[in-house]
Amino acid sequence: PVNPLTQKLKIHYNLKTAGSVDIRIYDITGRLVWEKSGIQGIEGPNYELWDCRNSGDTFIARSMYVCVVEALGMKKKFKFVVKK
């Protein structure tokens, strides 16, 4: 399913043990738009807020995007749409 987004994205993930987490957001062409690496997640539920800005601190365009969360051998992907 694709979730429409208008302001901020709350990226949820669950860890079996505490460890380092990398989050990347790609546009529909596969170009990296934003990333945050080395987040120290705790065991159990975690989340990271993303403000719809790219790595250059500019608001992103209305479009479809893919979020990839990687941690401790786990890889989670989901699609979302920005509708500003």
Disulfide bonds with the S-S distance in Angstrom:
none
